[in-house]
Amino acid sequence: MAGWQIKSRGTGRRGGYRGPDLSGPFESVGGLFMMSADAVKFLFRRPFQGKEMLEQSWFVARVSLVPTLLVAIPFTVLVSFTLNILLRELGAADLSGAGAAFGAITQVGPMVTVLIVAGSGATAMCADLGSRTIREEIDAMEVLGINPVQRLVTPRMVASGLVALLLNSLVCIIGVVGGYVFSVFVQNVNPGAFASGITLLTGINEVVISSIKALLFGLIAGLVACYRGLTVSGGPKSVGNAVNETVVYAFMALFVVNVVVTAVGVQLTAG
C-alpha cells in the first residue's frame, strides 16, 4: 500500500488505515482518499470478489428497502402538497405533473437515497468492519497476505453504489406515482393535465444526472463506512462511535456532492 497501511497503534490499540504523518482531520481525510484510490484501483485487478459484492448488495438492499419506502412516500406527499398549493395560487394547477416529476427525479430521489444508504446500509457496514478490526481479524488477514482493501472495501464500495442506483430508480417511480395519486385524488388536479406535464421539465438529462448523483452517493457512503470501520481503535465502545461518525461524515460529504453535481449538471444541460 502506497504510504499507508493497516497496523497496530501500540498499547493494545488496533488501528486501521493511517494516512500521512499529519494530525487530526487532515490525517483522516488523507487516509480516506488513499484508501479510496486503492479501492478504485482494485476494481481492475483480479481476483475481483464478486461473491462478496453480491452478498453485500443483498445485505444493503435488505436493510434499506423498507426504510426507503417509508421515507419516500412522506417526502412525495410533502413536495406535491406544497407545490400544488403554490401552483393553485398562481393559476397553474395543470403544471403540477411537471413540478412533481422534476422534484422527485432531480432532488427527492437522490436525497432519500443518501439518507437511507448512509443511515442504514453504511452504518451496518461500518459496524461489521469495526467489529472485525477490534477482534484483530484485519491484522490476521494481512499476516496471511490478503489485502483488506481488495477483499473487503472494493466489493462493499461497488455494492453500496449499485444499491443506491437501484433505490434511486425506485424512489423516482414512487415520487411520480405518489404525486399523481395525491394530486389527482386528494387535491383534485386534472389527471390528463398531470400526466401530460410530467415530461415538460424532466427528460433524459435529468434522469442521467439523478442516476449519477445516486451512484456517487452510494460509492462515497460505502467508502466512508469502510474507512471508519477499519480505523477503529479501542474496544466495543469505539465501534459505536465510529458508526455515529459514519452517518455524520457521510451526510456532510454527500450534501456537498449533491450541490456540486447539481450545479455541474445544470450548466451542462442549460443549452
C-alpha positions as CSV (number, residue, x, y, z in Angstrom):
1,M,0.0,0.0,0.0
2,A,1.4,3.4,-1.0
3,G,2.4,5.4,2.0
4,W,-0.1,4.0,4.4
5,Q,-1.1,0.6,5.9
6,I,-3.2,-1.2,8.4
7,K,-1.1,-1.6,11.5
8,S,-1.2,-1.5,15.3
9,R,-1.1,1.8,17.0
10,G,0.6,0.5,20.1
11,T,-0.6,0.0,23.7
12,G,-3.1,-2.6,22.7
13,R,-5.0,-0.3,20.4
14,R,-5.6,-1.6,16.9
15,G,-5.9,0.9,14.1
16,G,-6.8,0.8,10.5
17,Y,-5.7,2.9,7.6
18,R,-3.3,5.6,8.7
19,G,-2.7,8.5,6.4
20,P,0.3,10.7,6.2
21,D,2.0,11.9,9.3
22,L,-0.4,14.7,9.9
23,S,-2.8,15.3,12.7
24,G,-6.5,15.4,13.3
25,P,-8.8,15.9,10.3
26,F,-6.1,16.2,7.7
27,E,-4.8,12.7,8.6
28,S,-8.3,11.3,8.3
29,V,-9.1,13.0,5.0
30,G,-5.7,11.9,3.6
31,G,-6.3,8.3,4.7
32,L,-9.8,8.2,3.3
33,F,-8.5,9.5,-0.1
34,M,-5.7,7.0,-0.1
35,M,-8.0,4.1,0.7
36,S,-10.5,5.3,-1.9
37,A,-7.7,5.4,-4.6
38,D,-6.7,1.8,-3.7
39,A,-10.3,0.6,-3.7
40,V,-10.8,2.0,-7.2
41,K,-7.5,0.5,-8.4
42,F,-8.5,-3.0,-7.3
43,L,-11.7,-2.7,-9.4
44,F,-9.5,-3.5,-12.4
45,R,-7.3,-6.2,-10.8
46,R,-8.0,-9.9,-10.4
47,P,-9.4,-11.5,-8.4
48,F,-12.4,-9.4,-8.0
49,Q,-14.5,-10.5,-5.1
50,G,-17.8,-11.0,-7.0
51,K,-19.4,-13.2,-4.4
52,E,-18.7,-10.8,-1.6
53,M,-20.1,-8.0,-3.7
54,L,-23.3,-9.8,-4.3
55,E,-23.7,-10.7,-0.7
56,Q,-23.1,-7.1,0.4
57,S,-25.5,-5.9,-2.3
58,W,-28.2,-8.1,-0.9
59,F,-27.4,-7.1,2.6
60,V,-27.6,-3.4,1.9
61,A,-30.8,-3.8,-0.1
62,R,-32.4,-5.8,2.6
63,V,-31.7,-3.3,5.3
64,S,-32.5,-0.3,3.1
65,L,-35.7,-1.3,1.1
66,V,-38.3,-0.8,3.8
67,P,-36.9,2.4,5.2
68,T,-36.7,3.7,1.6
69,L,-40.4,3.1,1.1
70,L,-41.3,4.6,4.4
71,V,-39.3,7.8,3.8
72,A,-40.1,8.2,0.0
73,I,-43.9,8.3,0.4
74,P,-44.0,11.2,3.0
75,F,-41.4,13.2,1.0
76,T,-43.5,12.7,-2.1
77,V,-46.7,13.9,-0.3
78,L,-44.9,16.9,1.2
79,V,-43.5,18.0,-2.1
80,S,-46.7,17.5,-4.1
81,F,-48.9,19.2,-1.4
82,T,-46.6,22.3,-1.1
83,L,-46.1,22.6,-4.9
84,N,-49.8,22.2,-5.7
85,I,-50.8,25.0,-3.2
86,L,-48.3,27.3,-4.9
87,L,-49.5,26.4,-8.4
88,R,-53.1,26.9,-7.5
89,E,-52.3,30.4,-6.2
90,L,-50.6,31.2,-9.5
91,G,-53.4,29.7,-11.5
92,A,-51.3,27.0,-13.0
93,A,-52.6,23.8,-11.3
94,D,-52.3,21.9,-14.6
95,L,-48.5,22.1,-14.3
96,S,-48.4,20.0,-11.1
97,G,-47.2,17.0,-13.0
98,A,-44.2,18.9,-14.3
99,G,-43.3,20.0,-10.8
100,A,-43.8,16.7,-9.2
101,A,-41.7,14.8,-11.7
102,F,-38.9,17.4,-11.7
103,G,-38.8,17.4,-7.9
104,A,-38.9,13.7,-7.5
105,I,-36.3,12.9,-10.1
106,T,-33.8,15.7,-9.5
107,Q,-33.9,16.1,-5.7
108,V,-36.3,13.7,-3.8
109,G,-34.9,10.5,-5.3
110,P,-31.2,11.2,-4.7
111,M,-31.8,12.8,-1.3
112,V,-33.9,9.9,0.0
113,T,-31.2,7.6,-1.4
114,V,-28.4,9.3,0.6
115,L,-30.5,9.3,3.8
116,I,-31.2,5.6,3.6
117,V,-27.9,4.3,2.2
118,A,-25.8,6.4,4.6
119,G,-28.1,6.0,7.6
120,S,-28.9,2.3,7.2
121,G,-26.6,0.4,4.8
122,A,-23.3,2.3,5.5
123,T,-23.7,2.1,9.3
124,A,-24.2,-1.7,9.1
125,M,-21.0,-1.9,7.0
126,C,-19.1,0.2,9.5
127,A,-20.2,-1.9,12.5
128,D,-19.2,-5.1,10.7
129,L,-15.7,-3.9,9.7
130,G,-15.3,-2.2,13.1
131,S,-16.0,-5.5,14.9
132,R,-13.5,-7.3,12.7
133,T,-10.9,-4.7,13.4
134,I,-11.1,-4.8,17.2
135,R,-11.1,-8.6,17.0
136,E,-7.8,-8.2,15.0
137,E,-9.2,-10.1,12.1
138,I,-7.9,-7.4,9.7
139,D,-4.4,-7.8,11.1
140,A,-4.7,-11.6,10.7
141,M,-5.7,-11.1,7.0
142,E,-2.6,-9.1,6.4
143,V,-0.4,-11.7,8.0
144,L,-1.9,-14.2,5.6
145,G,-1.1,-11.9,2.7
146,I,-4.7,-10.9,2.0
147,N,-5.2,-7.2,1.1
148,P,-8.1,-5.9,3.1
149,V,-8.9,-3.3,0.6
150,Q,-9.2,-5.7,-2.3
151,R,-11.0,-8.3,-0.2
152,L,-13.4,-6.1,1.8
153,V,-13.5,-2.5,0.7
154,T,-13.8,-2.7,-3.1
155,P,-16.8,-5.1,-3.1
156,R,-18.6,-3.1,-0.4
157,M,-18.0,0.1,-2.3
158,V,-19.4,-1.4,-5.5
159,A,-22.4,-2.9,-3.7
160,S,-23.2,0.4,-2.0
161,G,-23.1,2.3,-5.3
162,L,-25.2,-0.4,-7.1
163,V,-27.9,-0.5,-4.4
164,A,-28.0,3.3,-4.3
165,L,-28.6,3.5,-8.0
166,L,-31.4,1.0,-7.9
167,L,-33.0,2.6,-4.8
168,N,-32.9,6.0,-6.6
169,S,-34.9,4.5,-9.5
170,L,-37.4,3.1,-7.1
171,V,-37.8,6.4,-5.3
172,C,-38.2,8.3,-8.5
173,I,-41.0,5.9,-9.6
174,I,-42.7,6.3,-6.1
175,G,-42.3,10.0,-6.4
176,V,-44.1,10.3,-9.7
177,V,-46.8,7.8,-9.0
178,G,-47.3,9.1,-5.4
179,G,-47.5,12.6,-6.7
180,Y,-50.1,11.6,-9.2
181,V,-52.3,9.8,-6.7
182,F,-52.1,12.6,-4.1
183,S,-52.6,15.4,-6.6
184,V,-55.5,13.7,-8.5
185,F,-57.4,12.1,-5.7
186,V,-56.7,14.5,-2.8
187,Q,-56.2,17.9,-4.4
188,N,-58.5,17.3,-7.5
189,V,-55.9,18.0,-10.1
190,N,-56.9,17.0,-13.6
191,P,-55.3,13.6,-14.3
192,G,-54.8,14.3,-18.0
193,A,-53.0,17.6,-17.3
194,F,-50.9,16.0,-14.7
195,A,-49.8,13.2,-17.0
196,S,-49.1,15.5,-19.9
197,G,-46.9,17.7,-17.8
198,I,-44.6,15.0,-16.5
199,T,-42.1,15.4,-19.4
200,L,-42.4,19.1,-19.6
201,L,-39.4,19.8,-17.4
202,T,-38.0,16.3,-16.9
203,G,-36.2,14.5,-19.7
204,I,-33.3,12.0,-20.2
205,N,-30.8,14.6,-19.0
206,E,-32.4,14.9,-15.6
207,V,-32.7,11.2,-15.2
208,V,-29.0,10.7,-16.0
209,I,-28.0,13.4,-13.6
210,S,-30.1,11.8,-10.9
211,S,-28.6,8.4,-11.5
212,I,-25.1,9.9,-11.4
213,K,-25.9,11.5,-8.0
214,A,-27.2,8.3,-6.6
215,L,-24.2,6.3,-7.8
216,L,-21.7,8.8,-6.3
217,F,-23.7,8.9,-3.1
218,G,-23.6,5.2,-2.7
219,L,-19.9,4.9,-3.5
220,I,-18.9,7.7,-1.1
221,A,-21.1,6.3,1.7
222,G,-19.6,2.9,1.3
223,L,-16.0,4.3,1.3
224,V,-16.7,6.4,4.4
225,A,-18.2,3.4,6.2
226,C,-15.3,1.1,5.3
227,Y,-12.7,3.7,6.3
228,R,-14.2,4.4,9.7
229,G,-14.7,0.7,10.3
230,L,-11.1,-0.1,9.5
231,T,-9.7,2.8,11.6
232,V,-11.5,1.8,14.8
233,S,-9.2,1.8,17.8
234,G,-10.0,0.6,21.3
235,G,-12.9,-1.6,22.4
236,P,-16.5,-2.1,21.5
237,K,-17.4,1.4,22.6
238,S,-15.3,2.8,19.7
239,V,-17.3,0.8,17.2
240,G,-20.5,2.7,18.3
241,N,-18.6,6.0,18.0
242,A,-17.4,5.0,14.5
243,V,-20.9,4.2,13.4
244,N,-22.2,7.6,14.6
245,E,-19.3,9.4,12.9
246,T,-20.0,7.5,9.7
247,V,-23.5,8.9,9.5
248,V,-22.3,12.5,10.1
249,Y,-19.3,12.3,7.8
250,A,-21.3,10.6,5.0
251,F,-24.1,13.2,5.2
252,M,-21.6,16.1,5.1
253,A,-19.8,14.7,2.1
254,L,-22.9,13.7,0.2
255,F,-24.7,17.0,0.6
256,V,-21.6,18.8,-0.8
257,V,-21.5,16.3,-3.7
258,N,-25.2,17.0,-4.3
259,V,-24.6,20.7,-4.7
260,V,-21.6,20.2,-6.9
261,V,-23.2,17.6,-9.2
262,T,-26.4,19.6,-9.4
263,A,-24.6,22.8,-10.4
264,V,-22.4,21.0,-13.0
265,G,-25.5,19.2,-14.4
266,V,-27.4,22.4,-14.8
267,Q,-24.6,24.0,-16.6
268,L,-24.1,21.1,-19.0
269,T,-27.8,20.8,-19.8
270,A,-28.6,24.5,-19.9
271,G,-28.4,24.6,-23.6
